[in-house]
Every structure is written in C-alpha cells, then in structure tokens.
C-alpha cells in the first residue's frame, strides 16, 4: 500500500464529481480524496504499490484537470 499526493486544480464539488468516474475506474486505487480547502487542492490517493504517479496525472488530464506530485 502506498499514499500518493498531488497538487491539483480541482476546486469544487462539481470538479470532484467530474473526476470521480475517472479515478474510480483505476482499479489499483483503494481510496482517494481531494482537500479543496487546501490552497494547493491536494489529492491524496491510497493505492497498491504498482500504481505510478504518471497514471494518476494522465487520468486527471483525460478528465480535463492538472496534477503534479508533491
């Protein structure tokens, strides 16, 4: 199990609703959440050790959002 954190441009509940099917579609993810109160809009992902940060970043880009690992 690993925890990955990303700075994103996900800023509201509507944004979260947009990315939900994309992130939930990655079966390597056990849990994820976005702290929209944090100025950096931190996405925290708990996943198995095989998941790479690039997969999360690519998935968010497909949904129309940006992310960088922190």
Secondary structure, DSSP 8 states (H G I E B T S, - for coil): -EEEEEEE---SHHHHHHHHHHHHT-TTEEEEEEETTSTT-EEEEEE-TT--HHHHHHHHHHTT--EEE-
